[in-house]
Amino acid sequence: MNTKKITALYDKYAIPVYNRLGIAAARGKGSWIWDAEGKKYLDLFPGWGTNALGHCHPAVVKAVQAQVKKLIHVPNTFYNEPQARLSEALIKSSFPGKCFFSNSGAESVEAAIKLARKFGNPERWEIITMNQSFHGRTLGAMAATGQPKHKKDFEPVPAGFQHVPFNDLKAVEEAIGPKTVAVMVEPLQGEGGVHVASKEYLQGLRKLCDERKLLLIFDEISSGMGRTGKLFCYQHVGVIPDILLLAKPAAGGLPIGILIAGLHISDIWEKASHATTFGGNPLVCAAGLATIETLRKGGVLQNGRKQGEYLFKKFLQLKKKHPVLIREVRGLGLMLGIELNQPGAPVVKEALKRGLLLNCTQDRVLRMYPALTVTRKELDTGLKILDAALEAAGS
């Protein structure tokens, strides 16, 4: 089918909640994607950060093909080997604890909310989160999110959340009350504008939570699984959370949500007090295992660090070239943002016309989360297009 026919079916049968790009994706490989007519695009924001290994990475494809012939789904009343092996790989790569699997980042957040409330029950149930945070679109995750725009038309949202300024330790301390049970923070805010938490801030949160007997929850749904140059973002500062949340890139493009809970809280749920039908099924966990094994052994993390440093330097050069247009460059690894002094949508549109896919968040922040397998040549191609798009949008 061509794009026109596919679009017509969407217009007739799909609820129009997405701002579509006008592209009917047909296939992808690495950092490239082709539409239904065969036009090729360089994708520097693949899957909104989900395709961290690029589109259709061979290791993930091979694992899925092998698993789909054997067993696709069983409920969690069964054991299954891929889930067991993925749990082991995650814990050995992070900190002593146990895993709970779901299907998305928002579900990981919901699980963390329930686990924290169980930990504090019955006296403590409030969670402190940050302004400009983004934790998902289910009601609980939306309530935790520190952006009023996402709650418009959906109130009242569930109670139990306080929002304070990001990177402000004193604000967190002042917000703690007798009902506070946890602090949830993104070590690197993504949708909120690509803001990096300082080492001192995360260390201070850990100390504060220890002193007040609060749980520290790190939402690494976007920043985890190699995105920042280390397997997990918290490893840059050596601050271990009580709960770690993962999702987007953790299964090579398949839907997954992961909660890792430290051993001191991993067994406080009673049987059947939390569950999911599809979470941890053999097919997705096989993809997840292939993903983490590729990240740990394939030189992918090293490439991500190297290309991230290169791209950051190039963005700074673009800032010098476009000082009126570009306000700031920030980020870590291959999770980078360029804040503009004007709306970013025209730049995204100009880049798209030239065959480059990127994203704009918070109206003025261009986001690029290239695949960790991206090459220098591909980045140079993208930078050339971005430069031209900036020129066109700026004029």
TORKOL-4160 file (C-alpha; in steps of 0.2 Angstrom, whole numbers, padded with zeros to 4 digits, m for minus):
395
<pt num="1" X="0000" Y="0000" Z="0000"/>
<pt num="2" X="0006" Y="0018" Z="m0003"/>
<pt num="3" X="0006" Y="0032" Z="0009"/>
<pt num="4" X="m0010" Y="0039" Z="0003"/>
<pt num="5" X="m0020" Y="0023" Z="0005"/>
<pt num="6" X="m0013" Y="0020" Z="0022"/>
<pt num="7" X="m0017" Y="0038" Z="0028"/>
<pt num="8" X="m0035" Y="0036" Z="0022"/>
<pt num="9" X="m0037" Y="0020" Z="0033"/>
<pt num="10" X="m0030" Y="0030" Z="0048"/>
<pt num="11" X="m0041" Y="0044" Z="0045"/>
<pt num="12" X="m0056" Y="0033" Z="0044"/>
<pt num="13" X="m0052" Y="0020" Z="0058"/>
<pt num="14" X="m0039" Y="0027" Z="0070"/>
<pt num="15" X="m0042" Y="0039" Z="0084"/>
<pt num="16" X="m0032" Y="0055" Z="0080"/>
<pt num="17" X="m0022" Y="0058" Z="0095"/>
<pt num="18" X="m0005" Y="0059" Z="0087"/>
<pt num="19" X="0003" Y="0073" Z="0078"/>
<pt num="20" X="0009" Y="0062" Z="0063"/>
<pt num="21" X="0024" Y="0066" Z="0052"/>
<pt num="22" X="0015" Y="0061" Z="0036"/>
<pt num="23" X="0027" Y="0046" Z="0034"/>
<pt num="24" X="0020" Y="0028" Z="0032"/>
<pt num="25" X="0035" Y="0019" Z="0038"/>
<pt num="26" X="0038" Y="0003" Z="0029"/>
<pt num="27" X="0055" Y="m0004" Z="0035"/>
<pt num="28" X="0070" Y="0001" Z="0045"/>
<pt num="29" X="0089" Y="m0004" Z="0047"/>
<pt num="30" X="0101" Y="0004" Z="0059"/>
<pt num="31" X="0099" Y="0023" Z="0058"/>
<pt num="32" X="0088" Y="0023" Z="0043"/>
<pt num="33" X="0070" Y="0021" Z="0039"/>
<pt num="34" X="0061" Y="0020" Z="0022"/>
<pt num="35" X="0043" Y="0025" Z="0019"/>
<pt num="36" X="0030" Y="0016" Z="0008"/>
<pt num="37" X="0037" Y="0024" Z="m0008"/>
<pt num="38" X="0055" Y="0020" Z="m0004"/>
<pt num="39" X="0061" Y="0037" Z="0002"/>
<pt num="40" X="0075" Y="0035" Z="0014"/>
<pt num="41" X="0076" Y="0045" Z="0030"/>
<pt num="42" X="0091" Y="0047" Z="0043"/>
<pt num="43" X="0082" Y="0043" Z="0060"/>
<pt num="44" X="0091" Y="0052" Z="0074"/>
<pt num="45" X="0077" Y="0050" Z="0086"/>
<pt num="46" X="0072" Y="0032" Z="0082"/>
<pt num="47" X="0057" Y="0026" Z="0091"/>
<pt num="48" X="0057" Y="0041" Z="0102"/>
<pt num="49" X="0073" Y="0033" Z="0110"/>
<pt num="50" X="0066" Y="0016" Z="0110"/>
<pt num="51" X="0077" Y="0009" Z="0096"/>
<pt num="52" X="0093" Y="0012" Z="0105"/>
<pt num="53" X="0102" Y="m0002" Z="0095"/>
<pt num="54" X="0094" Y="0005" Z="0079"/>
<pt num="55" X="0080" Y="m0002" Z="0068"/>
<pt num="56" X="0080" Y="m0021" Z="0067"/>
<pt num="57" X="0096" Y="m0024" Z="0075"/>
<pt num="58" X="0102" Y="m0042" Z="0070"/>
<pt num="59" X="0104" Y="m0049" Z="0087"/>
<pt num="60" X="0087" Y="m0044" Z="0092"/>
<pt num="61" X="0079" Y="m0050" Z="0076"/>
<pt num="62" X="0088" Y="m0067" Z="0078"/>
<pt num="63" X="0083" Y="m0069" Z="0096"/>
<pt num="64" X="0065" Y="m0065" Z="0091"/>
<pt num="65" X="0065" Y="m0077" Z="0076"/>
<pt num="66" X="0071" Y="m0091" Z="0087"/>
<pt num="67" X="0059" Y="m0088" Z="0101"/>
<pt num="68" X="0044" Y="m0085" Z="0091"/>
<pt num="69" X="0045" Y="m0103" Z="0085"/>
<pt num="70" X="0046" Y="m0110" Z="0102"/>
<pt num="71" X="0034" Y="m0100" Z="0114"/>
<pt num="72" X="0027" Y="m0083" Z="0112"/>
<pt num="73" X="0017" Y="m0081" Z="0127"/>
<pt num="74" X="0013" Y="m0089" Z="0144"/>
<pt num="75" X="0005" Y="m0081" Z="0159"/>
<pt num="76" X="0016" Y="m0077" Z="0174"/>
<pt num="77" X="0009" Y="m0092" Z="0183"/>
<pt num="78" X="0022" Y="m0101" Z="0173"/>
<pt num="79" X="0041" Y="m0099" Z="0174"/>
<pt num="80" X="0049" Y="m0096" Z="0158"/>
<pt num="81" X="0068" Y="m0096" Z="0154"/>
<pt num="82" X="0070" Y="m0080" Z="0144"/>
<pt num="83" X="0062" Y="m0070" Z="0159"/>
<pt num="84" X="0073" Y="m0079" Z="0171"/>
<pt num="85" X="0089" Y="m0075" Z="0161"/>
<pt num="86" X="0084" Y="m0057" Z="0158"/>
<pt num="87" X="0081" Y="m0055" Z="0177"/>
<pt num="88" X="0099" Y="m0062" Z="0180"/>
<pt num="89" X="0107" Y="m0051" Z="0167"/>
<pt num="90" X="0099" Y="m0035" Z="0173"/>
<pt num="91" X="0103" Y="m0038" Z="0192"/>
<pt num="92" X="0121" Y="m0043" Z="0188"/>
<pt num="93" X="0122" Y="m0027" Z="0178"/>
<pt num="94" X="0114" Y="m0015" Z="0191"/>
<pt num="95" X="0113" Y="m0018" Z="0210"/>
<pt num="96" X="0107" Y="m0032" Z="0221"/>
<pt num="97" X="0088" Y="m0034" Z="0219"/>
<pt num="98" X="0074" Y="m0042" Z="0210"/>
<pt num="99" X="0064" Y="m0038" Z="0194"/>
<pt num="100" X="0046" Y="m0035" Z="0190"/>
<pt num="101" X="0041" Y="m0034" Z="0171"/>
<pt num="102" X="0027" Y="m0025" Z="0163"/>
<pt num="103" X="0024" Y="m0018" Z="0145"/>
<pt num="104" X="0028" Y="0001" Z="0146"/>
<pt num="105" X="0037" Y="0015" Z="0155"/>
<pt num="106" X="0020" Y="0021" Z="0162"/>
<pt num="107" X="0017" Y="0004" Z="0169"/>
<pt num="108" X="0034" Y="0003" Z="0177"/>
<pt num="109" X="0030" Y="0020" Z="0186"/>
<pt num="110" X="0013" Y="0013" Z="0192"/>
<pt num="111" X="0022" Y="m0002" Z="0199"/>
<pt num="112" X="0034" Y="0010" Z="0208"/>
<pt num="113" X="0020" Y="0020" Z="0215"/>
<pt num="114" X="0011" Y="0004" Z="0222"/>
<pt num="115" X="0027" Y="m0003" Z="0229"/>
<pt num="116" X="0031" Y="0014" Z="0238"/>
<pt num="117" X="0014" Y="0015" Z="0245"/>
<pt num="118" X="0015" Y="m0003" Z="0251"/>
<pt num="119" X="0032" Y="0001" Z="0259"/>
<pt num="120" X="0024" Y="0016" Z="0268"/>
<pt num="121" X="0007" Y="0009" Z="0272"/>
<pt num="122" X="m0003" Y="0015" Z="0281"/>
<pt num="123" X="0005" Y="0031" Z="0287"/>
<pt num="124" X="0015" Y="0037" Z="0272"/>
<pt num="125" X="0010" Y="0037" Z="0254"/>
<pt num="126" X="0015" Y="0054" Z="0246"/>
<pt num="127" X="0029" Y="0055" Z="0233"/>
<pt num="128" X="0039" Y="0070" Z="0229"/>
<pt num="129" X="0043" Y="0072" Z="0210"/>
<pt num="130" X="0050" Y="0086" Z="0200"/>
<pt num="131" X="0044" Y="0101" Z="0190"/>
<pt num="132" X="0045" Y="0097" Z="0171"/>
<pt num="133" X="0047" Y="0079" Z="0174"/>
<pt num="134" X="0038" Y="0066" Z="0163"/>
<pt num="135" X="0033" Y="0049" Z="0170"/>
<pt num="136" X="0019" Y="0043" Z="0158"/>
<pt num="137" X="0001" Y="0045" Z="0153"/>
<pt num="138" X="m0009" Y="0033" Z="0164"/>
<pt num="139" X="m0018" Y="0043" Z="0178"/>
<pt num="140" X="m0005" Y="0038" Z="0192"/>
<pt num="141" X="0010" Y="0042" Z="0181"/>
<pt num="142" X="0002" Y="0058" Z="0174"/>
<pt num="143" X="m0001" Y="0064" Z="0192"/>
<pt num="144" X="0017" Y="0061" Z="0196"/>
<pt num="145" X="0022" Y="0071" Z="0180"/>
<pt num="146" X="0027" Y="0089" Z="0185"/>
<pt num="147" X="0019" Y="0097" Z="0169"/>
<pt num="148" X="0001" Y="0104" Z="0171"/>
<pt num="149" X="m0001" Y="0104" Z="0152"/>
<pt num="150" X="m0002" Y="0085" Z="0152"/>
<pt num="151" X="m0016" Y="0085" Z="0165"/>
<pt num="152" X="m0027" Y="0097" Z="0156"/>
<pt num="153" X="m0045" Y="0090" Z="0154"/>
<pt num="154" X="m0041" Y="0074" Z="0164"/>
<pt num="155" X="m0043" Y="0081" Z="0182"/>
<pt num="156" X="m0045" Y="0077" Z="0195"/>
<pt num="157" X="m0029" Y="0066" Z="0195"/>
<pt num="158" X="m0025" Y="0054" Z="0209"/>
<pt num="159" X="m0018" Y="0063" Z="0225"/>
<pt num="160" X="m0002" Y="0060" Z="0233"/>
<pt num="161" X="0011" Y="0069" Z="0224"/>
<pt num="162" X="0021" Y="0085" Z="0227"/>
<pt num="163" X="0031" Y="0094" Z="0213"/>
<pt num="164" X="0047" Y="0104" Z="0217"/>
<pt num="165" X="0060" Y="0112" Z="0206"/>
<pt num="166" X="0072" Y="0100" Z="0198"/>
<pt num="167" X="0091" Y="0100" Z="0204"/>
<pt num="168" X="0085" Y="0109" Z="0220"/>
<pt num="169" X="0090" Y="0099" Z="0235"/>
<pt num="170" X="0083" Y="0111" Z="0247"/>
<pt num="171" X="0066" Y="0111" Z="0239"/>
<pt num="172" X="0065" Y="0093" Z="0241"/>
<pt num="173" X="0070" Y="0094" Z="0259"/>
<pt num="174" X="0057" Y="0107" Z="0263"/>
<pt num="175" X="0043" Y="0097" Z="0254"/>
<pt num="176" X="0046" Y="0082" Z="0265"/>
<pt num="177" X="0032" Y="0079" Z="0277"/>
<pt num="178" X="0025" Y="0065" Z="0289"/>
<pt num="179" X="0016" Y="0057" Z="0274"/>
<pt num="180" X="0031" Y="0057" Z="0262"/>
<pt num="181" X="0037" Y="0040" Z="0257"/>
<pt num="182" X="0048" Y="0042" Z="0242"/>
<pt num="183" X="0057" Y="0054" Z="0230"/>
<pt num="184" X="0056" Y="0050" Z="0211"/>
<pt num="185" X="0067" Y="0059" Z="0199"/>
<pt num="186" X="0074" Y="0057" Z="0181"/>
<pt num="187" X="0093" Y="0058" Z="0182"/>
<pt num="188" X="0091" Y="0065" Z="0165"/>
<pt num="189" X="0075" Y="0073" Z="0160"/>
<pt num="190" X="0070" Y="0070" Z="0143"/>
<pt num="191" X="0053" Y="0076" Z="0138"/>
<pt num="192" X="0055" Y="0090" Z="0151"/>
<pt num="193" X="0069" Y="0098" Z="0140"/>
<pt num="194" X="0085" Y="0087" Z="0141"/>
<pt num="195" X="0090" Y="0093" Z="0159"/>
<pt num="196" X="0104" Y="0083" Z="0167"/>
<pt num="197" X="0104" Y="0081" Z="0186"/>
<pt num="198" X="0120" Y="0086" Z="0195"/>
<pt num="199" X="0131" Y="0074" Z="0204"/>
<pt num="200" X="0129" Y="0084" Z="0220"/>
<pt num="201" X="0110" Y="0084" Z="0218"/>
<pt num="202" X="0108" Y="0065" Z="0216"/>
<pt num="203" X="0121" Y="0062" Z="0230"/>
<pt num="204" X="0111" Y="0074" Z="0241"/>
<pt num="205" X="0095" Y="0065" Z="0237"/>
<pt num="206" X="0102" Y="0048" Z="0242"/>
<pt num="207" X="0108" Y="0055" Z="0259"/>
<pt num="208" X="0092" Y="0064" Z="0262"/>
<pt num="209" X="0082" Y="0048" Z="0258"/>
<pt num="210" X="0093" Y="0038" Z="0269"/>
<pt num="211" X="0091" Y="0050" Z="0284"/>
<pt num="212" X="0072" Y="0051" Z="0282"/>
<pt num="213" X="0069" Y="0033" Z="0278"/>
<pt num="214" X="0062" Y="0037" Z="0261"/>
<pt num="215" X="0063" Y="0027" Z="0245"/>
<pt num="216" X="0074" Y="0035" Z="0231"/>
<pt num="217" X="0066" Y="0030" Z="0214"/>
<pt num="218" X="0076" Y="0034" Z="0198"/>
<pt num="219" X="0065" Y="0035" Z="0182"/>
<pt num="220" X="0078" Y="0029" Z="0168"/>
<pt num="221" X="0064" Y="0025" Z="0156"/>
<pt num="222" X="0073" Y="0036" Z="0143"/>
<pt num="223" X="0090" Y="0038" Z="0150"/>
<pt num="224" X="0093" Y="0019" Z="0154"/>
<pt num="225" X="0101" Y="0005" Z="0144"/>
<pt num="226" X="0116" Y="0013" Z="0137"/>
<pt num="227" X="0108" Y="0030" Z="0131"/>
<pt num="228" X="0120" Y="0041" Z="0141"/>
<pt num="229" X="0136" Y="0031" Z="0138"/>
<pt num="230" X="0135" Y="0019" Z="0153"/>
<pt num="231" X="0122" Y="0005" Z="0155"/>
<pt num="232" X="0112" Y="0016" Z="0167"/>
<pt num="233" X="0113" Y="0034" Z="0170"/>
<pt num="234" X="0115" Y="0033" Z="0189"/>
<pt num="235" X="0132" Y="0024" Z="0186"/>
<pt num="236" X="0139" Y="0041" Z="0181"/>
<pt num="237" X="0137" Y="0047" Z="0199"/>
<pt num="238" X="0138" Y="0031" Z="0209"/>
<pt num="239" X="0121" Y="0034" Z="0217"/>
<pt num="240" X="0111" Y="0018" Z="0219"/>
<pt num="241" X="0092" Y="0020" Z="0220"/>
<pt num="242" X="0080" Y="0009" Z="0229"/>
<pt num="243" X="0070" Y="0007" Z="0214"/>
<pt num="244" X="0076" Y="0008" Z="0196"/>
<pt num="245" X="0063" Y="0010" Z="0181"/>
<pt num="246" X="0067" Y="0005" Z="0164"/>
<pt num="247" X="0057" Y="0003" Z="0148"/>
<pt num="248" X="0059" Y="0011" Z="0130"/>
<pt num="249" X="0075" Y="0004" Z="0123"/>
<pt num="250" X="0076" Y="m0012" Z="0135"/>
<pt num="251" X="0070" Y="m0024" Z="0122"/>
<pt num="252" X="0076" Y="m0018" Z="0106"/>
<pt num="253" X="0060" Y="m0010" Z="0100"/>
<pt num="254" X="0048" Y="m0022" Z="0108"/>
<pt num="255" X="0036" Y="m0016" Z="0122"/>
<pt num="256" X="0043" Y="m0019" Z="0139"/>
<pt num="257" X="0043" Y="m0011" Z="0156"/>
<pt num="258" X="0055" Y="m0015" Z="0170"/>
<pt num="259" X="0056" Y="m0011" Z="0189"/>
<pt num="260" X="0071" Y="m0016" Z="0199"/>
<pt num="261" X="0069" Y="m0016" Z="0217"/>
<pt num="262" X="0083" Y="m0017" Z="0230"/>
<pt num="263" X="0083" Y="m0033" Z="0241"/>
<pt num="264" X="0076" Y="m0023" Z="0256"/>
<pt num="265" X="0060" Y="m0020" Z="0247"/>
<pt num="266" X="0059" Y="m0033" Z="0234"/>
<pt num="267" X="0048" Y="m0045" Z="0243"/>
<pt num="268" X="0035" Y="m0034" Z="0252"/>
<pt num="269" X="0021" Y="m0036" Z="0240"/>
<pt num="270" X="0010" Y="m0051" Z="0244"/>
<pt num="271" X="0006" Y="m0064" Z="0231"/>
<pt num="272" X="m0006" Y="m0056" Z="0218"/>
<pt num="273" X="m0005" Y="m0039" Z="0225"/>
<pt num="274" X="0002" Y="m0033" Z="0208"/>
<pt num="275" X="0002" Y="m0042" Z="0191"/>
<pt num="276" X="0001" Y="m0040" Z="0173"/>
<pt num="277" X="m0005" Y="m0052" Z="0159"/>
<pt num="278" X="0009" Y="m0049" Z="0145"/>
<pt num="279" X="0023" Y="m0042" Z="0156"/>
<pt num="280" X="0039" Y="m0053" Z="0155"/>
<pt num="281" X="0032" Y="m0065" Z="0141"/>
<pt num="282" X="0045" Y="m0076" Z="0133"/>
<pt num="283" X="0046" Y="m0066" Z="0116"/>
<pt num="284" X="0049" Y="m0049" Z="0123"/>
<pt num="285" X="0061" Y="m0056" Z="0136"/>
<pt num="286" X="0071" Y="m0065" Z="0123"/>
<pt num="287" X="0073" Y="m0048" Z="0114"/>
<pt num="288" X="0077" Y="m0039" Z="0130"/>
<pt num="289" X="0091" Y="m0052" Z="0134"/>
<pt num="290" X="0098" Y="m0050" Z="0116"/>
<pt num="291" X="0098" Y="m0031" Z="0119"/>
<pt num="292" X="0107" Y="m0031" Z="0136"/>
<pt num="293" X="0120" Y="m0044" Z="0130"/>
<pt num="294" X="0123" Y="m0033" Z="0114"/>
<pt num="295" X="0126" Y="m0018" Z="0125"/>
<pt num="296" X="0137" Y="m0027" Z="0137"/>
<pt num="297" X="0148" Y="m0036" Z="0124"/>
<pt num="298" X="0147" Y="m0028" Z="0107"/>
<pt num="299" X="0156" Y="m0012" Z="0109"/>
<pt num="300" X="0140" Y="m0003" Z="0107"/>
<pt num="301" X="0142" Y="0007" Z="0124"/>
<pt num="302" X="0159" Y="0013" Z="0119"/>
<pt num="303" X="0153" Y="0018" Z="0102"/>
<pt num="304" X="0138" Y="0027" Z="0110"/>
<pt num="305" X="0151" Y="0037" Z="0121"/>
<pt num="306" X="0162" Y="0041" Z="0107"/>
<pt num="307" X="0149" Y="0047" Z="0095"/>
<pt num="308" X="0140" Y="0056" Z="0109"/>
<pt num="309" X="0156" Y="0066" Z="0113"/>
<pt num="310" X="0158" Y="0070" Z="0095"/>
<pt num="311" X="0140" Y="0075" Z="0092"/>
<pt num="312" X="0140" Y="0087" Z="0107"/>
<pt num="313" X="0156" Y="0096" Z="0101"/>
<pt num="314" X="0147" Y="0098" Z="0084"/>
<pt num="315" X="0132" Y="0105" Z="0092"/>
<pt num="316" X="0143" Y="0118" Z="0101"/>
<pt num="317" X="0150" Y="0123" Z="0084"/>
<pt num="318" X="0132" Y="0125" Z="0077"/>
<pt num="319" X="0129" Y="0136" Z="0092"/>
<pt num="320" X="0144" Y="0147" Z="0088"/>
<pt num="321" X="0138" Y="0148" Z="0070"/>
<pt num="322" X="0120" Y="0152" Z="0074"/>
<pt num="323" X="0122" Y="0162" Z="0090"/>
<pt num="324" X="0105" Y="0171" Z="0088"/>
<pt num="325" X="0095" Y="0155" Z="0085"/>
<pt num="326" X="0103" Y="0143" Z="0098"/>
<pt num="327" X="0103" Y="0147" Z="0116"/>
<pt num="328" X="0110" Y="0131" Z="0124"/>
<pt num="329" X="0117" Y="0113" Z="0121"/>
<pt num="330" X="0115" Y="0100" Z="0134"/>
<pt num="331" X="0113" Y="0082" Z="0138"/>
<pt num="332" X="0124" Y="0066" Z="0141"/>
<pt num="333" X="0130" Y="0053" Z="0129"/>
<pt num="334" X="0118" Y="0051" Z="0115"/>
<pt num="335" X="0103" Y="0059" Z="0124"/>
<pt num="336" X="0106" Y="0077" Z="0118"/>
<pt num="337" X="0096" Y="0093" Z="0116"/>
<pt num="338" X="0098" Y="0110" Z="0108"/>
<pt num="339" X="0087" Y="0124" Z="0116"/>
<pt num="340" X="0083" Y="0137" Z="0103"/>
<pt num="341" X="0077" Y="0155" Z="0106"/>
<pt num="342" X="0062" Y="0152" Z="0095"/>
<pt num="343" X="0050" Y="0138" Z="0092"/>
<pt num="344" X="0058" Y="0122" Z="0086"/>
<pt num="345" X="0044" Y="0115" Z="0075"/>
<pt num="346" X="0050" Y="0125" Z="0059"/>
<pt num="347" X="0067" Y="0117" Z="0061"/>
<pt num="348" X="0060" Y="0099" Z="0063"/>
<pt num="349" X="0049" Y="0103" Z="0047"/>
<pt num="350" X="0064" Y="0109" Z="0037"/>
<pt num="351" X="0074" Y="0094" Z="0043"/>
<pt num="352" X="0060" Y="0082" Z="0038"/>
<pt num="353" X="0059" Y="0089" Z="0020"/>
<pt num="354" X="0078" Y="0086" Z="0019"/>
<pt num="355" X="0077" Y="0068" Z="0025"/>
<pt num="356" X="0081" Y="0070" Z="0043"/>
<pt num="357" X="0070" Y="0064" Z="0058"/>
<pt num="358" X="0072" Y="0073" Z="0075"/>
<pt num="359" X="0060" Y="0079" Z="0088"/>
<pt num="360" X="0055" Y="0095" Z="0097"/>
<pt num="361" X="0050" Y="0096" Z="0115"/>
<pt num="362" X="0045" Y="0110" Z="0127"/>
<pt num="363" X="0042" Y="0120" Z="0111"/>
<pt num="364" X="0060" Y="0125" Z="0109"/>
<pt num="365" X="0071" Y="0110" Z="0113"/>
<pt num="366" X="0077" Y="0100" Z="0098"/>
<pt num="367" X="0080" Y="0082" Z="0104"/>
<pt num="368" X="0091" Y="0069" Z="0096"/>
<pt num="369" X="0093" Y="0052" Z="0103"/>
<pt num="370" X="0103" Y="0043" Z="0089"/>
<pt num="371" X="0105" Y="0024" Z="0090"/>
<pt num="372" X="0120" Y="0019" Z="0100"/>
<pt num="373" X="0126" Y="0010" Z="0084"/>
<pt num="374" X="0126" Y="0026" Z="0074"/>
<pt num="375" X="0142" Y="0030" Z="0063"/>
<pt num="376" X="0152" Y="0046" Z="0062"/>
<pt num="377" X="0147" Y="0047" Z="0043"/>
<pt num="378" X="0129" Y="0046" Z="0048"/>
<pt num="379" X="0131" Y="0059" Z="0061"/>
<pt num="380" X="0140" Y="0070" Z="0049"/>
<pt num="381" X="0126" Y="0068" Z="0036"/>
<pt num="382" X="0113" Y="0073" Z="0050"/>
<pt num="383" X="0123" Y="0088" Z="0055"/>
<pt num="384" X="0124" Y="0094" Z="0037"/>
<pt num="385" X="0105" Y="0093" Z="0036"/>
<pt num="386" X="0102" Y="0101" Z="0053"/>
<pt num="387" X="0113" Y="0115" Z="0049"/>
<pt num="388" X="0103" Y="0118" Z="0033"/>
<pt num="389" X="0087" Y="0117" Z="0042"/>
<pt num="390" X="0093" Y="0129" Z="0055"/>
<pt num="391" X="0097" Y="0141" Z="0041"/>
<pt num="392" X="0080" Y="0140" Z="0033"/>
<pt num="393" X="0070" Y="0141" Z="0049"/>
<pt num="394" X="0081" Y="0156" Z="0056"/>
<pt num="395" X="0078" Y="0166" Z="0040"/>
